[in-house]
């Protein structure tokens, strides 16, 4: 097997990008007078990097409030830099929303990464009740600033996520490819859609009816992912780690067999990847 190039990590100087974009473009604004030149420039620079460099892993680094080790080493650090321009300040929240929409992790202080992708806790009792323990958990999450939901249909929500996760993990892993090429190739994208429908049929046979909007939402989420996005199972395959295949496509095949539901796409994925389930010997 040919040696694969080592995965590349790109750490993007988000704060540097913001100022470069702001000063590089002329003043632009919406019809309501909101400045937009930094947002546009930041988006163009980030898009160009992702498109041309195609990094395996990406994180955006923003300057955190307060001092850094550089201030201790050099008292005059940034002493000539003035306050943030008034025209730039209202653009910062939109730049952060752009980063979140691209599902890129954010680093703002040493040792801390802000998880901006799918950062939502969803939990519930199997009987659908609002139990005191989960109400306390909900209150704790809200107090800590976590996006959280106490659902009364947890089995439905588990299956909706499971169908998406099994398909995303299986398809990226079996093709050894991030999501971009799968979306761009008509045959592979059709295969991905068929895999989602297989999972939904198994759920229906289990008594969990997933409406068409679950399929539509899965495709919308797939289209929203950056082209270099990989499943964690693909990263495990690349590193020679054990795979969670038996609990994803393997589980859809197993449950489908128990309920007489054909799952040819997931069976293909589970069969082809079977030699790699235990990982490479170290």
Buried (B, 14 or more C-beta within 10 A) or exposed (E): EEEEEEEEEBEBEBBEBBBBBBEEBEEBEEEEEEBBBBBEBBBEBBEEBBEEEEBBBBBBBBBEEEEEEEEEEEEEBEEEEEEEEEBBEBBBEBBBEBBBEBBBBBBBBEEEEBEBBEEEEBBBBEEEEEEEEBEEBBEEBEEEEEEBEBBEEBBBBBBBBBBBBBBBBBBBBBBEBBBBEBBEBEEBBEBBBBBBBBBBBBBBBBEBEBEEEBBEEBBEEBEEBBBBBBBBBBBBBBEEBBBBBBBBBBBBBBBBEEBEBEBEBBBBBBEBBEEBBEEEEE
